[in-house]
Amino acid sequence: MRILFTAMPGYGLTLPLVPLAWAARAAGHEVLFASAAPMAPVLAEAGLTVADTCPGRDIWAEFTKMVMEPDSSDMSEELRAAAGSGAPFGFFALTMTGRTIECGRDFGADLVVYTSDHMAGPYVAAKLGVPALEAGNRVSWSMRDKDFRDRSETLNDTVINEALREKHGITGELPEPVARIDLRAPSMGGISAEEPDHRDGRPWWPMRYVPYNGGVVAPAWALGEPKRPRVLVTLGTVVPIMAGVSNLSVVLEALAGLDVDVILAAGSADLAELGELPDNVHSAGFLPLSAILPRCSLIVHHGGSGTTAAPLAYGVPQFVLPSFADNPMSADRVTERGVGLQHDPVTVTVEQARTAIERLLGEPEFAERAREVATEMAGMPSPAAVIGQLEVLLAG
């Protein structure tokens, strides 16, 4: 079978699909991933064959500019349409759908796998006349949540949907996927393997979240057990671009007086405004979460979906300073399950941050509940098992 994967080209939105694509490859299927910069080269480095749907453009950078400068006159037609709608993420569907259809047709796709938040997916499947599988890629929400689905401007926006229909000559109802995937732990809104879900007339499948954040030649210090508690601090890939790194000052000052080793994973962000870092802070630049989290006692982060999911898989408590988009929803999932704490990054003080961190490190209940979730996730069907289910379903 030839399987076409597609997702919006953001790290936290695309990378959750990589283990499923690997599983399809390992099962003997041909895989093509339709993406764009900056994710196209990242997917290629993950060992996948990639079709660049927007060659010569960095559409994530274009999207970021639209969000930061909504009144800018220097916008493409797609950007203006998305900026004027209630669904800015629709920009990626407007820019990627046409080329994704072309690539899928040239590839001879038999199936389209798309993420729940990528509006292009159903249109590509409709135009190619092939079945589709919808894959959840967030721990903050799923399309199983009817209240979210009904109010989701990203998926229901009339302007974007009408533009896609007109541009690609699609009429009538869009095809429903043959099945949908929810990767959340059962105690955090996901599906229990013992209780199949067939809402909306289609099966919902649970799937284990397998952390993939890129590869790295691991530094020696990352492989051994730390001599004292290790705290990982990160703001992901989007927050430093959109809001800078000033929030880190409070966190690092709060950690400075504690008996912990702090690993600051800030990628290529400019840290000059932070001044001299405390003695117990090691700035590691870009470091995949999966390379460091197994030996961490705590992670402090912004609430990105991928950054929230990875510590859940490793049983690590979290202190979340939610920024924007669905970050607050991720923070709520963490605190509701009791695996962490959250605070508004705008108002948090050094004392408040230190108190929260001391609680998370000192009160064993947080680590115990985090390990419970990790155990749940480890017991969910693997991506390989889901590919097996898919093969049976399509054969039937």
N, C-alpha and C positions, 0 to 999 in steps of 0.2 A: 504494500500500500504506500502511496505517496502522500505525505502529510505536510500541509502548509501551516506553519505557526505564524501568528502575528500578535503584536502588542504595542502599546504606546512606548516610545523610545526613552523611557526613564529607568534608572537603575532599579528602584523598588517596584516598578510596574512590570518590567520585563524579566528580571532574573528569576522570579519564582517559577517561570515556565521552563527554565533550562533543564532541571532534573527530569521533567516529563519528556522533553525532547530527547534527552539522552536515553531514557527508557525505550522510547520508540525506535531509536537507532539500534539499541542493543537487541531489540526484538526482531530486527531485520527489515524495518521499514525505512524508506527514503524520507529524509526530512529536509525541508527548506524553511528558513526563518525570514519572513519579510519584516524588515526593520529600517532604521534610519540613524543618522548620527545623533547623539554620540554612541548609541548602543550597537551599531552594526559591527565595528571592530571588536567590541567587547564580546559579542556573541561568536565572532569568528575565532577569537582566542579561546573560547570555551569549547572549540572543536566542532562547531556547527557550520553548515553551509548557509550563507546569508545573501539575501537580495536587498540591495539598497534601494528603497522606494523613493528617496529624494536625493539623488547623487549631487554632490557639490553644495549641499545645504546642511546646516546644522539647525534642524527645525526645533530642537529643544531650546537652543539659544534664542531663536525667534519667538518661541512661546514665552520664555522668561522675560524678554523685552516687552512683549505685549502686556504681561501682568504688571511689570514695574512701571511701564510708561503707556498706560491705556489711551492717552490722548495724542500719542505720537502720530505724525503724518507719514512717517516712513514705515508703512505696513503693506504686506502683500494683500491680495484680494481675500485670501483665506483667513488671514489674521483679522482683517476688518470684519468679516462675517462672524468669526468666533467672538471677537470683542463685543460686537453688537448683540450677541445672543446671550442666553442665560447659561451657556455651556461652553466655557473657554476650552475645555479639553476636546470639544468637537473639532478644533483646529487640526488635530492629528488625523481624524477621519477624513477631513476635507483634503488634506495634503497627501495622505498615504493610500487611500482606497483605490484610486485608479491604477496606480503602478502595482499595487498588491494583486489586483485582479489580473493584470497582464502577466505578472510573474507566475501566479498560480496557474494560469492557462498554459503558459510555455512549459511549466514544470509538469503539467498533467496531473494536478492535485486531485486526489480521491476524497480528501477530507480537509476541512479547515478547523484549526484549533485556535481560539481567540480568547483573550481575557475579558472578564465581565465589563470592564470599564472602557473597552476599545470599541467604539461605535462602528468601526469599519468592518468588524467580523461578520455580522449577519448579511451585510451588503455584498461582501466578497463571496460568501457561500451562495447567496441568491443568484449572483451573476454567473458563477461557475456551475451552478446546478448540482452541487455536491452537499453531502451532510456536513454538520458542524458540531464541535464539542466546545462548550463554554467552560473556561477554567477560572475559578476564583483566584485572585492573586493578592488578597488583603486579609489581615486579621481584624480590621476595624469594622468591616461590613461584608455582606454577601447578598447576592440577588435572591437568596432565600428569605431575606428580611423584607416582607411585603411593604412595611411602612417606608423603608428606604427606597425600594424600587419604585413605589408610586410617586415619591416626591423628588426622585433623582432628576435634576435638570440636565445633568450630563447625558443621560440616556433618552430622555423624553423631549428634548428641546425641538420644537416644531421647525424653527429656522434651519437648524443643521440637518434634520431628517429630510425636509423638503429639498434642500440643496443637494443632498446626496442622491435622492431619487431622481431629480431632474438631470443631474450631471451624468448619471450612469444608466438612465432609462429603465428604472425599476418601478413597477406598479404592483398593487396588491399587497397582501400581508407578507412580511418577511418570514422565512422559515424558522421554526423553532429548532434549537439544537437537539441532537439525539439524546444528550445527557448533559448534566452540569456538575462541576466539581466544587466542593467546599473544603478548603484546607485548614479551617479553624478547628481547634480542639473542641470536643463535645461540650466541655464545661464553659467554653467561651463562645457558644452560639453555633458550634459545628454539629455534625451528624454522627450519631453512634452507629457503628458497623452493625450492631444487633437490631437497629431500628431503621430499616430502609425508608427513604423519603421519596415520594413520587408526586409531590405537589406540582401543579400546573401541567399534569399529564406527562411529565418527563422525569426520568430517574435522576436523583441527586446522589452523587458518590462522595464519600469522604476520601481524602488523600493526605498522606503524611507530608508536612512541610519539610523539605530537605534544604537546609541553608546552603545557598551558593552566592558568594559575593565576589567572585573572581579568584584567580590563583595568585600565589606569591611564593618566592623563595623565602621561607620562614627564617627570621633571625633566631640565633641560638637561644636567646633569652625567652623567646615565645614558646619554646617546646618544653622547658622544664617547669616543675612546680615552683611557684613563687614562695619566698620565705615568709612573706606576710600578705595580707589580703590585697588582691589586685583589683583596681577599679578602672574600667574602660570608659573613656569620655569621647563622644563623637556627636557631630551635628549632621552627619550624612553628607550627601552631595548637593542638595538643593538649598538648604538654609543658609550656608555661608554666602552663596551667590545672592540670595534674595534679601537677607537680613544681616549679613556680616557675622562676626564671631564674638561680638561684645558680651553676649550672654555667658560666654565661657569664663570671663573674669570672675564673676561671682562664684561659679562652681569650683574653679581652681583655687581660689582663696579659701573656700570652705574646706577643701580637701588638704590644703597646705599644712594644717596643724594636726592632721590625723596620721596614725601609724599605718599607712597604706602605700602601695606603689600605684601610681596613676599613669595610665597609658593614654595619651592624647592622640587619637586618630582623626586628624583634620584634613587629610588629603593634601591638596595643593593650596588650601586657603591661606591667605596672608595673615600671619599671626602677629605682625608688628605691633598692633594696637594693644596686645596683651602684655607687652613689655617683657621683663625677665621672668621666666617661668619658675615656680617654686622648685625646691631641690628634689622633691619626691615625684616630679612630673617628667615623664619621658615623652617627647614629641616624636611619634612614629610615622608621620606623614600618612600615606595610604596604606591601610592594613585591613585585609578582608576580615569581617567579624568572625567567620568560622575558624580563622587561624589563631584567635586569641581568646574568644569567649569560653571555651571549655575549661580554662584555668582562671577564670575571673570570679570574683565574689559579688560583683555589682557592675551594672552598666548605667551610665548617665547619658541621656540622649534626648532628641527632639520629638520623638513620636512618629517617625516615618514608619510606614507599614513593614518594610523589610527589616528595619532596625528593631522594630518591636517583636517581630516573629522569631528572629534568630535567637535571642536570649530565652524565649519561651521553649524553643527546641532543646536548649542546653541546660535549662533549669536554673537560670541566673536571675535574681531579683533586679528590678528596674526603678530608676528615678527618672521620671519623664517631665520635660519642660516643653510642652506642646506648642508648636509654632503656628501652622496654618493648614489649609486643606483638610485632610482627615486626621491630622495629628491629634487634635483633641479627642476624637473618637477612639483612636488607639490608646491614648492615655486613660480614657474611661474604662476600656476593656481591662487594662492592667490593674487599675485600682479596684474595680468591681470584683475581680477574681482574687484580689488580695496578694498579688505577686509583686506589687510595687506601690509607689507613691507618685504623686504629681504635684506640680505647682506652676502657676502662671510665670513664664520667664520674664515678663515685663516688671513684675512686682517682687519677685523673690529676692530675699536678702541673704547675705552670707550666713547669718545665724540660722535662718529658716532652712537653707540648703544643708548646712552642717547637721542640724537636728534630724532632718529627713534621712541623710546618709548614715548617720550613727544609728538610727532606728533600723534601717534596712540591713546594716551589717551586724547589729547587735541582737535583734529580735529574731530568733530562729524560725518563727512562723512564716516569714516571708520566703526564706529559702525552701522550707518544707513545701509550701504551696507551689512554688516555682518548679520543684522537682515533681510534684504531682502532675502538673500540666505537661512537663517533658515526658513523663511516663505515658500519659494519655496519647501524646503525639507519636511516640515511638510505636504504639500499638495500632495506629491507623494504617490502612492499606498503603503500600509503597507506590511510587509512580509506576513501577514495573507491573504491579498487580492491577492498577487502573488501566494500563495499556491492554492487559489481558482481558479485563472486563469489556473494554471497547471493542476488541476483536470479536468476542462472542456476540456482543450486541449487533454489530454490523453484519456479521455472518448470518444472524437470524433475520 
